[in-house]
Amino acid sequence: MKNYLLLASLFGFFACTQTPSYQVKVKLNKAEGKAFLNQRIKGEWVKLDSAEFKNGECEFKGAVHNPEVYYLGVSSNKDKLMFFVENSIISITGSIDSVHAAKVSGSIVHNEFQTIQDKLDEMDKQGMALLKQSKEAGKSGANNQSDSLMVLAENIFNDIDTQQKEYIKANPASFVSPYLLGRVYYDMEADVLAGYLAGFDAKLDSFPTVVMLKERVEKLKIVAIGQTAPDFTMNDAEGNPVKLSDIYSKNEYTLIDFWASWCGPCRRENPNVVAVYNSNKTKGFGVFGVSLDTSKDKWLKAIADDQLTWSHVSDLKGWKNEAAALYAVNSIPANLLLDKTGKIIGRNLREEKLGETISGLLK
């Protein structure tokens, strides 16, 4: 009897101390081939696991120390589903035709995320509807109505960012907050981003997005307003090396303009940069274009089409552009304004702000 009680107590001990783990059960209508679990780390896709579909179903098993963001992908489809994985039984159900829209259940953290995401999706839907109405009004010649609708749409899109920032501040211990910060940090200066990170609970320190953003803060400090711009050399279209310091030392003020031929917002901003440049080039204003293109032909065509008559360089490495990495650029258009000594005196000056700033400096 004593031996039986001893075995029972040992069994109970081992059962209670079993390592927590997750099961992700996937059921996608008409799915074939393989499913993959991936993570997005420092801009790169990292494959964690794979499983073969059988009758549209497959399963993943593993363990995480804390809830993390995973992406479900399928070999026969480029679509991906983002979801939070934690040590529980998680079910993913949907169709191979819309993997990103599959339903996730069994994760408390994902449920928390889905609650705010549903709200943001509804706002985005409203904004897109107004944007469509604005374009239709513009086509019919009702420009004033088109402009008014565009402003309403932009207000909604800005509010989507605001809602996420407010959620982050109100929920500093939530595993959802770092993910949301990873969607809204792009235009934040070092001190602002550091403030958000400092407010997080210590348990979030190992969250991949938090690690990445802390590294970004350190990079941003190097290229913050008041710092001397890090020098670099990159080839122009003819293969000739051009040094940044050789450019800014010849001008009173120089705008380093990060852009690309494939970037719609960049191309829409180009006429404004051209106008400011043409109005102030004789007064000492210069522009130094750094392209995140991969195609030389498309890069040169965009320069010609948009009449960008200043110096241009590119290593044709796209988002792996070495100058962009040096300046912590991860969204374009992006720019920095330098004085004659290379001191950074402005960042991301666009639309009216660019012209007003340059006019004020070159009175």
C-alpha positions, 0 to 999 in steps of 0.5 A, spaced: 500 500 500 505 504 501 509 503 495 502 504 491 501 511 495 509 513 493 508 511 486 501 515 485 505 521 489 511 521 484 506 520 478 502 526 480 509 530 482 511 529 474 504 530 472 504 537 475 511 539 473 510 537 466 513 542 461 508 547 458 507 546 451 503 548 445 499 545 440 497 548 434 491 545 430 490 547 423 484 546 418 484 549 412 479 548 407 482 545 400 489 546 403 495 541 400 502 541 401 506 543 407 504 549 412 510 553 415 510 556 422 515 563 421 517 569 425 519 575 423 526 577 426 529 584 424 526 584 417 527 577 415 523 571 415 525 565 420 522 558 418 521 555 425 517 548 423 513 545 418 508 540 417 504 536 412 497 537 410 492 531 410 485 532 408 486 539 409 489 538 416 496 539 420 498 540 427 504 543 430 507 542 437 512 546 441 513 550 447 514 558 448 517 561 454 512 567 453 507 568 448 510 570 441 508 572 434 508 567 429 506 567 422 502 561 419 504 560 411 502 555 406 507 552 400 501 553 395 499 560 397 503 566 399 498 569 404 500 568 411 496 569 418 499 572 423 497 570 430 499 569 437 502 563 440 502 561 447 502 554 451 495 552 450 491 548 445 490 553 439 486 552 433 486 555 426 480 554 421 479 557 415 480 556 407 486 556 403 483 562 399 484 567 405 489 564 410 490 571 413 483 571 415 483 564 418 480 564 425 484 563 431 482 560 438 485 558 444 490 563 445 488 568 450 493 573 448 490 573 441 483 574 443 486 580 446 489 582 440 483 580 436 479 585 440 483 591 438 484 589 431 477 588 429 476 595 431 481 598 427 479 594 421 472 597 422 476 604 422 480 602 416 474 600 412 471 607 413 477 610 411 478 606 405 470 607 403 472 615 404 478 614 400 474 611 394 469 616 394 474 622 394 477 619 388 470 618 384 469 625 386 475 627 383 474 624 377 467 627 376 470 634 377 468 635 384 475 637 387 472 641 393 468 635 395 474 630 393 479 634 398 474 634 403 473 627 403 480 626 403 481 629 409 476 625 413 479 619 410 486 621 413 483 623 419 481 616 420 487 613 418 491 617 423 486 615 428 488 608 427 495 610 429 493 614 435 488 608 438 494 603 437 499 608 441 493 609 446 493 602 447 500 601 448 500 606 454 494 603 457 497 596 457 504 596 458 504 589 461 500 586 455 504 582 450 500 585 444 503 592 446 510 590 443 506 588 436 502 594 436 508 598 437 512 595 431 506 598 427 507 605 429 514 606 431 516 608 424 516 616 424 518 616 432 525 620 434 529 616 439 527 619 445 519 618 443 521 611 442 525 610 448 519 613 452 514 607 450 519 602 451 521 604 458 514 604 460 513 596 458 513 591 463 520 587 464 517 581 462 517 584 455 524 585 455 525 578 451 520 580 446 523 580 439 520 587 437 522 590 443 529 587 442 529 590 435 526 597 437 531 598 443 537 597 438 533 602 433 533 607 439 541 606 439 541 607 432 537 613 432 541 617 437 547 617 432 543 620 427 538 625 431 538 632 430 544 636 433 549 630 431 554 630 425 551 626 419 555 619 419 559 620 412 558 614 407 560 613 400 556 610 394 556 610 387 552 614 382 549 611 376 556 611 372 559 607 377 563 613 380 564 613 388 560 620 391 562 622 398 556 625 402 561 630 406 563 632 399 556 634 397 554 637 404 560 641 404 559 645 398 552 647 400 549 651 405 544 646 407 543 639 404 537 634 404 539 627 404 533 624 400 531 617 401 526 614 396 525 609 390 522 609 383 517 604 386 515 608 392 508 611 391 509 616 396 516 618 394 514 620 387 508 624 389 513 628 394 518 629 388 514 635 385 515 638 392 522 637 392 523 639 385 520 646 386 524 647 393 530 645 390 529 650 383 527 656 388 533 655 392 539 652 389 542 658 387 542 660 394 546 654 397 540 649 397 542 642 395 539 635 395 543 628 395 538 622 393 539 616 395 535 610 392 532 604 395 531 601 388 534 594 385 533 596 378 538 601 375 533 602 369 527 604 373 531 608 378 534 612 372 527 612 368 524 615 375 530 620 375 528 623 368 521 622 369 521 626 375 526 631 373 530 630 379 537 634 377 541 633 383 546 628 385 544 621 386 547 614 388 544 607 390 547 600 391 541 597 388 540 593 394 533 595 395 531 595 403 538 593 404 541 599 402 547 600 406 546 608 407 539 607 409 541 602 414 546 607 417 541 612 418 536 607 421 531 608 415 525 603 414 520 607 411 520 612 405 520 617 403 525 619 409 530 625 409 535 629 413 537 636 413 544 638 414 548 644 414 554 646 411 558 642 417 554 636 416 550 637 422 543 634 422 538 640 423 532 637 421 528 630 419 522 628 415 521 635 412 515 634 407 510 638 403 509 645 406 514 644 411 520 643 407 519 649 403 518 653 409 524 651 413 528 652 407 526 659 406 526 661 413 534 658 413 536 662 406 532 669 408 
